[in-house]
Amino acid sequence: MSHPDNMQRTISAMRPRFIAALAERLVTIRSARAEIAESGPLQRSLLNIQSVAHKTTGVAATLGFEALGKLTARVDVGIEAFLKTPNDTTLHDTLNAAMDQMIAAMMEITAEGETRQTDA
């Protein structure tokens, strides 16, 4: 068996665990966004979302979820920028839209589970 075949088999084996982890990460993101909506601790909540986005970015692309990887990278960088300039309403709106898109992509992947094909 060739090296590319072994690599593909390893990636295929990792996909179900990644999809299961996405479901857990969605719970974390939703909880943090609920805290923000209830005027909770903004910085802590955003840092929780940023941590999830950061963890997801590289793995998503490696496992064939390139679009999700790009969305989570946007959220990761967007939160970092927002925390430096929290009064920037344009950045606030852009970040909220990016988070909505990231959540929608995560929900789609978890809903489709193992039947989902890669972005290729």
VMD Tcl script that builds the backbone (N, CA, C; Angstrom):
set m [mol new atoms 360]
animate dup $m
set s [atomselect $m all]
$s set {name element resname resid chain x y z} {
  {N N MET 1 A 0.847 -1.179 0.000}
  {CA C MET 1 A 0.000 0.000 0.000}
  {C C MET 1 A 0.892 1.242 0.000}
  {N N SER 2 A 0.563 2.206 -0.815}
  {CA C SER 2 A 1.399 3.386 -0.957}
  {C C SER 2 A 1.143 4.390 0.161}
  {N N HIS 3 A 2.069 5.304 0.297}
  {CA C HIS 3 A 1.973 6.349 1.319}
  {C C HIS 3 A 0.705 7.194 1.158}
  {N N PRO 4 A 0.344 7.637 -0.064}
  {CA C PRO 4 A -0.901 8.402 -0.204}
  {C C PRO 4 A -2.149 7.619 0.240}
  {N N ASP 5 A -2.150 6.306 -0.014}
  {CA C ASP 5 A -3.285 5.490 0.428}
  {C C ASP 5 A -3.380 5.452 1.948}
  {N N ASN 6 A -2.234 5.307 2.597}
  {CA C ASN 6 A -2.210 5.300 4.063}
  {C C ASN 6 A -2.676 6.635 4.624}
  {N N MET 7 A -2.231 7.717 3.989}
  {CA C MET 7 A -2.619 9.048 4.441}
  {C C MET 7 A -4.127 9.233 4.283}
  {N N GLN 8 A -4.668 8.813 3.162}
  {CA C GLN 8 A -6.109 8.950 2.918}
  {C C GLN 8 A -6.907 8.118 3.918}
  {N N ARG 9 A -6.422 6.938 4.239}
  {CA C ARG 9 A -7.103 6.088 5.218}
  {C C ARG 9 A -7.090 6.747 6.596}
  {N N THR 10 A -5.975 7.353 6.956}
  {CA C THR 10 A -5.874 8.042 8.242}
  {C C THR 10 A -6.834 9.226 8.300}
  {N N ILE 11 A -6.867 9.997 7.231}
  {CA C ILE 11 A -7.775 11.155 7.180}
  {C C ILE 11 A -9.224 10.695 7.270}
  {N N SER 12 A -9.556 9.649 6.541}
  {CA C SER 12 A -10.933 9.124 6.579}
  {C C SER 12 A -11.318 8.672 7.976}
  {N N ALA 13 A -10.368 8.095 8.703}
  {CA C ALA 13 A -10.643 7.633 10.064}
  {C C ALA 13 A -10.836 8.807 11.027}
  {N N MET 14 A -10.195 9.932 10.748}
  {CA C MET 14 A -10.273 11.094 11.630}
  {C C MET 14 A -11.564 11.894 11.434}
  {N N ARG 15 A -12.154 11.811 10.267}
  {CA C ARG 15 A -13.329 12.625 9.949}
  {C C ARG 15 A -14.497 12.431 10.927}
  {N N PRO 16 A -14.870 11.199 11.289}
  {CA C PRO 16 A -15.990 11.047 12.235}
  {C C PRO 16 A -15.715 11.699 13.595}
  {N N ARG 17 A -14.473 11.599 14.066}
  {CA C ARG 17 A -14.124 12.228 15.351}
  {C C ARG 17 A -14.198 13.752 15.236}
  {N N PHE 18 A -13.730 14.263 14.106}
  {CA C PHE 18 A -13.786 15.706 13.886}
  {C C PHE 18 A -15.231 16.194 13.856}
  {N N ILE 19 A -16.094 15.462 13.156}
  {CA C ILE 19 A -17.503 15.845 13.062}
  {C C ILE 19 A -18.159 15.799 14.441}
  {N N ALA 20 A -17.835 14.793 15.228}
  {CA C ALA 20 A -18.362 14.720 16.598}
  {C C ALA 20 A -17.856 15.890 17.437}
  {N N ALA 21 A -16.596 16.241 17.261}
  {CA C ALA 21 A -16.031 17.378 17.993}
  {C C ALA 21 A -16.705 18.684 17.578}
  {N N LEU 22 A -17.075 18.795 16.304}
  {CA C LEU 22 A -17.775 20.004 15.849}
  {C C LEU 22 A -19.082 20.201 16.613}
  {N N ALA 23 A -19.790 19.117 16.860}
  {CA C ALA 23 A -21.048 19.217 17.608}
  {C C ALA 23 A -20.788 19.789 19.005}
  {N N GLU 24 A -19.737 19.331 19.645}
  {CA C GLU 24 A -19.377 19.846 20.971}
  {C C GLU 24 A -18.939 21.307 20.885}
  {N N ARG 25 A -18.207 21.635 19.840}
  {CA C ARG 25 A -17.733 23.008 19.674}
  {C C ARG 25 A -18.898 23.959 19.415}
  {N N LEU 26 A -19.911 23.482 18.724}
  {CA C LEU 26 A -21.106 24.300 18.506}
  {C C LEU 26 A -21.779 24.653 19.825}
  {N N VAL 27 A -21.820 23.713 20.743}
  {CA C VAL 27 A -22.404 23.973 22.066}
  {C C VAL 27 A -21.627 25.085 22.760}
  {N N THR 28 A -20.310 25.024 22.697}
  {CA C THR 28 A -19.462 26.046 23.317}
  {C C THR 28 A -19.712 27.410 22.690}
  {N N ILE 29 A -19.771 27.451 21.357}
  {CA C ILE 29 A -19.985 28.717 20.650}
  {C C ILE 29 A -21.356 29.289 20.987}
  {N N ARG 30 A -22.373 28.456 20.941}
  {CA C ARG 30 A -23.728 28.940 21.245}
  {C C ARG 30 A -23.829 29.455 22.676}
  {N N SER 31 A -23.191 28.767 23.595}
  {CA C SER 31 A -23.199 29.199 24.987}
  {C C SER 31 A -22.509 30.558 25.135}
  {N N ALA 32 A -21.386 30.723 24.471}
  {CA C ALA 32 A -20.653 31.988 24.548}
  {C C ALA 32 A -21.462 33.118 23.912}
  {N N ARG 33 A -22.104 32.841 22.797}
  {CA C ARG 33 A -22.924 33.877 22.146}
  {C C ARG 33 A -24.137 34.224 23.006}
  {N N ALA 34 A -24.698 33.242 23.696}
  {CA C ALA 34 A -25.823 33.516 24.598}
  {C C ALA 34 A -25.370 34.420 25.739}
  {N N GLU 35 A -24.168 34.170 26.263}
  {CA C GLU 35 A -23.631 35.032 27.323}
  {C C GLU 35 A -23.491 36.461 26.818}
  {N N ILE 36 A -22.991 36.613 25.602}
  {CA C ILE 36 A -22.830 37.949 25.024}
  {C C ILE 36 A -24.188 38.621 24.876}
  {N N ALA 37 A -25.171 37.893 24.382}
  {CA C ALA 37 A -26.510 38.449 24.177}
  {C C ALA 37 A -27.145 38.885 25.501}
  {N N GLU 38 A -26.778 38.224 26.570}
  {CA C GLU 38 A -27.322 38.541 27.893}
  {C C GLU 38 A -26.431 39.525 28.636}
  {N N SER 39 A -25.590 40.247 27.881}
  {CA C SER 39 A -24.653 41.230 28.452}
  {C C SER 39 A -23.669 40.584 29.419}
  {N N GLY 40 A -23.279 39.377 29.101}
  {CA C GLY 40 A -22.297 38.674 29.917}
  {C C GLY 40 A -20.888 39.178 29.631}
  {N N PRO 41 A -19.898 38.455 30.120}
  {CA C PRO 41 A -18.502 38.868 29.963}
  {C C PRO 41 A -18.047 38.764 28.497}
  {N N LEU 42 A -18.034 39.890 27.805}
  {CA C LEU 42 A -17.751 39.924 26.380}
  {C C LEU 42 A -16.387 39.332 26.041}
  {N N GLN 43 A -15.342 39.797 26.701}
  {CA C GLN 43 A -14.001 39.340 26.346}
  {C C GLN 43 A -13.848 37.835 26.558}
  {N N ARG 44 A -14.288 37.340 27.691}
  {CA C ARG 44 A -14.160 35.897 27.966}
  {C C ARG 44 A -14.947 35.080 26.940}
  {N N SER 45 A -16.143 35.525 26.636}
  {CA C SER 45 A -16.980 34.809 25.674}
  {C C SER 45 A -16.344 34.806 24.291}
  {N N LEU 46 A -15.834 35.951 23.872}
  {CA C LEU 46 A -15.177 36.018 22.570}
  {C C LEU 46 A -13.916 35.167 22.537}
  {N N LEU 47 A -13.176 35.151 23.628}
  {CA C LEU 47 A -11.973 34.315 23.678}
  {C C LEU 47 A -12.329 32.831 23.598}
  {N N ASN 48 A -13.453 32.440 24.185}
  {CA C ASN 48 A -13.906 31.045 24.067}
  {C C ASN 48 A -14.230 30.708 22.611}
  {N N ILE 49 A -14.929 31.611 21.933}
  {CA C ILE 49 A -15.256 31.391 20.523}
  {C C ILE 49 A -13.983 31.373 19.685}
  {N N GLN 50 A -13.073 32.286 19.973}
  {CA C GLN 50 A -11.812 32.339 19.228}
  {C C GLN 50 A -11.019 31.054 19.397}
  {N N SER 51 A -10.996 30.513 20.596}
  {CA C SER 51 A -10.280 29.265 20.848}
  {C C SER 51 A -10.851 28.124 20.011}
  {N N VAL 52 A -12.165 28.035 19.975}
  {CA C VAL 52 A -12.823 26.996 19.172}
  {C C VAL 52 A -12.517 27.194 17.687}
  {N N ALA 53 A -12.618 28.428 17.226}
  {CA C ALA 53 A -12.342 28.721 15.815}
  {C C ALA 53 A -10.905 28.351 15.471}
  {N N HIS 54 A -9.980 28.734 16.326}
  {CA C HIS 54 A -8.562 28.459 16.079}
  {C C HIS 54 A -8.289 26.951 16.011}
  {N N LYS 55 A -8.847 26.206 16.948}
  {CA C LYS 55 A -8.658 24.749 16.964}
  {C C LYS 55 A -9.224 24.088 15.719}
  {N N THR 56 A -10.273 24.666 15.188}
  {CA C THR 56 A -10.971 24.072 14.053}
  {C C THR 56 A -10.283 24.386 12.724}
  {N N THR 57 A -9.641 25.530 12.621}
  {CA C THR 57 A -9.118 26.023 11.350}
  {C C THR 57 A -8.240 25.031 10.605}
  {N N GLY 58 A -7.142 24.642 11.175}
  {CA C GLY 58 A -6.196 23.780 10.471}
  {C C GLY 58 A -6.718 22.381 10.233}
  {N N VAL 59 A -7.378 21.837 11.210}
  {CA C VAL 59 A -7.885 20.469 11.089}
  {C C VAL 59 A -8.967 20.390 10.017}
  {N N ALA 60 A -9.818 21.396 9.952}
  {CA C ALA 60 A -10.902 21.390 8.962}
  {C C ALA 60 A -10.339 21.281 7.551}
  {N N ALA 61 A -9.366 22.096 7.235}
  {CA C ALA 61 A -8.783 22.074 5.893}
  {C C ALA 61 A -8.098 20.741 5.612}
  {N N THR 62 A -7.393 20.215 6.576}
  {CA C THR 62 A -6.692 18.945 6.409}
  {C C THR 62 A -7.655 17.802 6.114}
  {N N LEU 63 A -8.844 17.846 6.742}
  {CA C LEU 63 A -9.807 16.765 6.581}
  {C C LEU 63 A -10.772 16.986 5.423}
  {N N GLY 64 A -10.523 18.016 4.636}
  {CA C GLY 64 A -11.326 18.238 3.445}
  {C C GLY 64 A -12.448 19.234 3.596}
  {N N PHE 65 A -12.518 19.927 4.716}
  {CA C PHE 65 A -13.548 20.940 4.942}
  {C C PHE 65 A -12.918 22.327 4.798}
  {N N GLU 66 A -12.423 22.592 3.603}
  {CA C GLU 66 A -11.683 23.827 3.352}
  {C C GLU 66 A -12.524 25.080 3.608}
  {N N ALA 67 A -13.776 25.064 3.181}
  {CA C ALA 67 A -14.639 26.235 3.382}
  {C C ALA 67 A -14.806 26.536 4.875}
  {N N LEU 68 A -15.005 25.515 5.677}
  {CA C LEU 68 A -15.116 25.721 7.124}
  {C C LEU 68 A -13.806 26.270 7.674}
  {N N GLY 69 A -12.694 25.743 7.211}
  {CA C GLY 69 A -11.392 26.238 7.669}
  {C C GLY 69 A -11.212 27.720 7.396}
  {N N LYS 70 A -11.673 28.167 6.244}
  {CA C LYS 70 A -11.565 29.595 5.906}
  {C C LYS 70 A -12.477 30.434 6.794}
  {N N LEU 71 A -13.676 29.936 7.052}
  {CA C LEU 71 A -14.606 30.676 7.923}
  {C C LEU 71 A -14.077 30.780 9.348}
  {N N THR 72 A -13.559 29.678 9.872}
  {CA C THR 72 A -13.062 29.712 11.251}
  {C C THR 72 A -11.823 30.597 11.355}
  {N N ALA 73 A -11.011 30.632 10.317}
  {CA C ALA 73 A -9.843 31.520 10.315}
  {C C ALA 73 A -10.295 32.979 10.347}
  {N N ARG 74 A -11.349 33.306 9.578}
  {CA C ARG 74 A -11.882 34.672 9.583}
  {C C ARG 74 A -12.382 35.065 10.962}
  {N N VAL 75 A -13.057 34.137 11.633}
  {CA C VAL 75 A -13.563 34.423 12.977}
  {C C VAL 75 A -12.399 34.593 13.951}
  {N N ASP 76 A -11.423 33.735 13.882}
  {CA C ASP 76 A -10.249 33.804 14.761}
  {C C ASP 76 A -9.575 35.168 14.644}
  {N N VAL 77 A -9.270 35.568 13.424}
  {CA C VAL 77 A -8.595 36.849 13.181}
  {C C VAL 77 A -9.527 38.016 13.506}
  {N N GLY 78 A -10.812 37.859 13.177}
  {CA C GLY 78 A -11.775 38.922 13.450}
  {C C GLY 78 A -11.933 39.213 14.930}
  {N N ILE 79 A -11.951 38.183 15.737}
  {CA C ILE 79 A -12.074 38.384 17.189}
  {C C ILE 79 A -10.834 39.081 17.721}
  {N N GLU 80 A -9.685 38.668 17.258}
  {CA C GLU 80 A -8.444 39.320 17.700}
  {C C GLU 80 A -8.483 40.817 17.379}
  {N N ALA 81 A -8.915 41.153 16.163}
  {CA C ALA 81 A -9.007 42.562 15.767}
  {C C ALA 81 A -10.059 43.295 16.589}
  {N N PHE 82 A -11.202 42.665 16.800}
  {CA C PHE 82 A -12.285 43.306 17.548}
  {C C PHE 82 A -11.873 43.594 18.992}
  {N N LEU 83 A -11.165 42.675 19.606}
  {CA C LEU 83 A -10.742 42.894 20.992}
  {C C LEU 83 A -9.782 44.071 21.116}
  {N N LYS 84 A -9.084 44.389 20.035}
  {CA C LYS 84 A -8.182 45.543 20.040}
  {C C LYS 84 A -8.946 46.846 19.796}
  {N N THR 85 A -10.072 46.772 19.067}
  {CA C THR 85 A -10.867 47.961 18.751}
  {C C THR 85 A -12.357 47.656 18.930}
  {N N PRO 86 A -12.803 47.450 20.173}
  {CA C PRO 86 A -14.181 47.011 20.424}
  {C C PRO 86 A -15.263 48.026 20.044}
  {N N ASN 87 A -14.906 49.262 19.806}
  {CA C ASN 87 A -15.906 50.270 19.450}
  {C C ASN 87 A -16.101 50.411 17.947}
  {N N ASP 88 A -15.414 49.604 17.168}
  {CA C ASP 88 A -15.525 49.643 15.711}
  {C C ASP 88 A -16.792 48.893 15.303}
  {N N THR 89 A -17.858 49.622 15.004}
  {CA C THR 89 A -19.146 48.986 14.713}
  {C C THR 89 A -19.118 48.202 13.398}
  {N N THR 90 A -18.349 48.659 12.434}
  {CA C THR 90 A -18.240 47.917 11.177}
  {C C THR 90 A -17.600 46.564 11.426}
  {N N LEU 91 A -16.528 46.553 12.198}
  {CA C LEU 91 A -15.857 45.300 12.544}
  {C C LEU 91 A -16.793 44.403 13.345}
  {N N HIS 92 A -17.562 44.986 14.248}
  {CA C HIS 92 A -18.531 44.232 15.047}
  {C C HIS 92 A -19.520 43.517 14.133}
  {N N ASP 93 A -20.080 44.247 13.172}
  {CA C ASP 93 A -21.057 43.667 12.252}
  {C C ASP 93 A -20.430 42.581 11.380}
  {N N THR 94 A -19.226 42.835 10.900}
  {CA C THR 94 A -18.508 41.861 10.068}
  {C C THR 94 A -18.221 40.591 10.857}
  {N N LEU 95 A -17.809 40.758 12.110}
  {CA C LEU 95 A -17.506 39.616 12.960}
  {C C LEU 95 A -18.763 38.796 13.243}
  {N N ASN 96 A -19.865 39.453 13.530}
  {CA C ASN 96 A -21.118 38.734 13.772}
  {C C ASN 96 A -21.543 37.939 12.544}
  {N N ALA 97 A -21.410 38.538 11.370}
  {CA C ALA 97 A -21.758 37.832 10.131}
  {C C ALA 97 A -20.852 36.625 9.925}
  {N N ALA 98 A -19.565 36.782 10.196}
  {CA C ALA 98 A -18.621 35.666 10.051}
  {C C ALA 98 A -18.949 34.546 11.031}
  {N N MET 99 A -19.308 34.909 12.259}
  {CA C MET 99 A -19.672 33.884 13.241}
  {C C MET 99 A -20.939 33.153 12.808}
  {N N ASP 100 A -21.912 33.893 12.274}
  {CA C ASP 100 A -23.139 33.254 11.785}
  {C C ASP 100 A -22.826 32.253 10.668}
  {N N GLN 101 A -21.946 32.643 9.748}
  {CA C GLN 101 A -21.567 31.759 8.647}
  {C C GLN 101 A -20.816 30.532 9.154}
  {N N MET 102 A -19.934 30.736 10.120}
  {CA C MET 102 A -19.176 29.626 10.699}
  {C C MET 102 A -20.131 28.638 11.374}
  {N N ILE 103 A -21.063 29.150 12.149}
  {CA C ILE 103 A -22.025 28.288 12.844}
  {C C ILE 103 A -22.869 27.517 11.831}
  {N N ALA 104 A -23.323 28.191 10.796}
  {CA C ALA 104 A -24.135 27.523 9.770}
  {C C ALA 104 A -23.351 26.397 9.095}
  {N N ALA 105 A -22.088 26.647 8.786}
  {CA C ALA 105 A -21.255 25.612 8.155}
  {C C ALA 105 A -21.043 24.436 9.105}
  {N N MET 106 A -20.803 24.716 10.376}
  {CA C MET 106 A -20.620 23.651 11.366}
  {C C MET 106 A -21.898 22.825 11.505}
  {N N MET 107 A -23.035 23.508 11.532}
  {CA C MET 107 A -24.318 22.809 11.657}
  {C C MET 107 A -24.558 21.909 10.446}
  {N N GLU 108 A -24.237 22.409 9.276}
  {CA C GLU 108 A -24.424 21.616 8.057}
  {C C GLU 108 A -23.561 20.361 8.087}
  {N N ILE 109 A -22.317 20.519 8.476}
  {CA C ILE 109 A -21.403 19.373 8.520}
  {C C ILE 109 A -21.862 18.356 9.550}
  {N N THR 110 A -22.242 18.822 10.733}
  {CA C THR 110 A -22.670 17.869 11.763}
  {C C THR 110 A -23.992 17.209 11.389}
  {N N ALA 111 A -24.874 17.940 10.718}
  {CA C ALA 111 A -26.164 17.362 10.315}
  {C C ALA 111 A -25.974 16.280 9.250}
  {N N GLU 112 A -25.056 16.528 8.358}
  {CA C GLU 112 A -24.829 15.559 7.282}
  {C C GLU 112 A -23.930 14.399 7.724}
  {N N GLY 113 A -23.184 14.639 8.802}
  {CA C GLY 113 A -22.329 13.587 9.357}
  {C C GLY 113 A -21.405 12.967 8.344}
  {N N GLU 114 A -21.304 11.686 8.402}
  {CA C GLU 114 A -20.367 10.965 7.555}
  {C C GLU 114 A -20.767 10.912 6.089}
  {N N THR 115 A -21.983 11.275 5.764}
  {CA C THR 115 A -22.383 11.221 4.357}
  {C C THR 115 A -21.842 12.412 3.577}
  {N N ARG 116 A -21.373 13.434 4.285}
  {CA C ARG 116 A -20.840 14.640 3.633}
  {C C ARG 116 A -19.534 14.321 2.921}
  {N N GLN 117 A -19.415 14.847 1.731}
  {CA C GLN 117 A -18.180 14.715 0.966}
  {C C GLN 117 A -17.312 15.929 1.235}
  {N N THR 118 A -16.053 15.858 0.872}
  {CA C THR 118 A -15.155 16.988 1.041}
  {C C THR 118 A -15.556 18.106 0.096}
  {N N ASP 119 A -14.976 19.280 0.301}
  {CA C ASP 119 A -15.258 20.440 -0.540}
  {C C ASP 119 A -14.691 20.298 -1.944}
  {N N ALA 120 A -13.858 19.327 -2.178}
  {CA C ALA 120 A -13.162 19.189 -3.460}
  {C C ALA 120 A -14.087 18.995 -4.624}
}
mol reanalyze $m
mol bondsrecalc $m
mol representation Tube
mol addrep $m
